[in-house]
Amino acid sequence: MLIQNLKRFFEVKAGIERIDEQIKELKEDKKSYLETLENLERELNTDDLSDVQISHGLKMSIEVAKKEAGNE
């Protein structure tokens, strides 16, 4: 009985460690995603756009994506 409980304990511990690692990776992915969005937004605001017309929808899509990523 004790051996079974110890075995189960270590299985659960390993599962928790895997989940913690996945959470860490997801947070890193989110950070990278937000940085990419910020860089794109900065490029949209600083590039010489005299010959190129950027649609309002694209700018709104970036804002919506940033808000959604921030809420997760």
Beta strands, then each sheet from edge to edge (+ up, - down):
end
